[in-house]
Amino acid sequence: MIRHQRTRSRPSARLVLLQVACAAAALAGCGGGSDTSGVGAGPTAGAQSVLQTYITDNLATDYSKVWVSIRKITALDASGAEVTLLDATASPVVVNLSSLASVGQFLSTVSIPAGVYGEVRVTLDNSVQLVSLDGATTITAKLTATGTEYVVRVRNLNFDTAANGQLVLDFNLARFTYDPATGLVTPTIETPKPSDAFGKFVRQQAEVNGTVKSVDTVAQTLVVDDPRLGSGIVVSLADDTVVLDESNGQTVTLSGIAVGARVEIKGVVTPGATTTDPVTVKASVIHIEPQTPVAGPVRVSGQGKVTSVSGNLVTVALDEASFLPGANSVVVDASTAQFEHGQLSDLVAGVGIGFRGTLSGAGGAAQVLATAIDVRGAPSQDDRQKNPNQTFTAVNGAIATLNPDGTFTVTVTRADGPVVVPGLYTVDASKATYMEGNASCLAAGAVVQAVGSLMNTTLTAKFMNVKGCSGENHSEPPPAPPSPGASAPAPGASGPR
């Protein structure tokens, strides 16, 4: 929790519990803890270790959102030589720490000299935004009274590239302090055991921004070289992946992606099991970026929950964004947007969406003119044409039975939107992404929310929430065959977090 220092003029606020971990998983690993005092030998001359860097967050109970910007992460060896694990100085990585609960965000891959490192330095922008639980107020605090950045040093790591495959940096807000009189936050970063941190990842996600190296239309994959994430990232397509060409706003097939094209992809990461395995990302949406960037307004992306809709103007409470929002929400103009999944009528309060577009204004006056909107869990246009009777909706209730084919039934006790009425529904979650909990949480009596496409009384889930069950070791859906049928959430239903 963030400790608020007491002053005579203002009483301290409630304590806030938040943990964030920045984990580096090495193919020829690294490890250690903050209690380790030895530094050890310096790097081995000529030998290299490949390092993957992740960030994650555990929980926040007092602020709904905590926004920071990461500029750089470096490591020092025993001689004081510094190597870079992440360099985002030109375009800092903006992170809402509370959105990464039980999630590992893949940040970078680098090759560093093999050996033992005793210190890691994390450089942050000198700004922290704290959003109240009700979203009504946003506090903009600083880490230091002057300057544009702040360096947090984690010492005595004994970070050995010959030991194991993980380094975890825990931004432990339980030991942070916030002084409302000065507006300063004093951070603390620790190093828990990697096995503890990685065991809590429900999923690992990445944003791939790079150049297409090759396309395989048979295997339905493409290989992307990303300056941060590394070379040779294999991107596979989900069953209903949408490929959007931003130069003309049209959807294309995988064969429409040319070698050398610049793409932006967000998906679920599977790290390689060995040093010869590539990192793989499964994507539901691929953006082909224009060869010549459009000059003028700033291009941004984000995602969150719809709170209100007025015509084509959609207010979104942000969970993730490529920019510091300055407020809890942003207005998205959907009048000219291409819908990757879903349609305009699906935009109702409670539904989760992602968007891309151009930003104007700031803070409460900020507005995004969207070029693309993705309604999370909704069917694509092609899927909707193939199955016109399906309805985008969410099924909320307790699991009644687990079926031998891997599906399960959910008892709905009250009407939920115009489509879901009380009764028994069958849910196929074999290809779902778990936003809370995971497949091992599924049991009779567990309360779930399944978001996807409904046909008759069968829902094919794309997103799953298992209430009160998060941070388990296994996040993959059960290896069961999908049941025939449907997919999609109804207007008025709550979308995934």
Buried (B, 14 or more C-beta within 10 A) or exposed (E): BBBBBEEEEEEBBEEBBBBBBBBBBBBBBBBBBBEBEEBBEBBBEEEBBBBBBBBBBBBBEBBBBBBBBBBBBBBBBBEEEEBBBBBBEEEBBBBBBBBBBBBBBBBBBBEBBBBBBBBBBBBBBBBBBBBBBEBEEBBEBBBBEEEEBBBBEBBBBBBBBBBBBBBBBBBBBBBBBBBBEEEBBBBBBBBBEBEEBBEBBBBBBBBBBBBBBEBEEEEBBBBBBBEBBBBBBBBBBBEBBBBBBBEEEEBBEBEBBEEEBBBBBBBBBBBBEEEEEBBBBBBBBBBBBEEEEEEEEEBBBBBBBBBBBEEBEBBBBBBBBBBBBBBBBBBBBBEEBBBBBBBBEBBBBBBBBBBBBBBBEBEEEBBBBBBBBBBBBBBBBEBBEEBEEBBBBBBBBBBBEBEEEBBBBBBBEEEBBEBBEEEEBBBBBBBBBBBBBBBBBBEEEBBBBBBBBBBEBBBBBBBBBBBEBBBBEEBEBBEBEBBEBBBBBBBBBBBBB
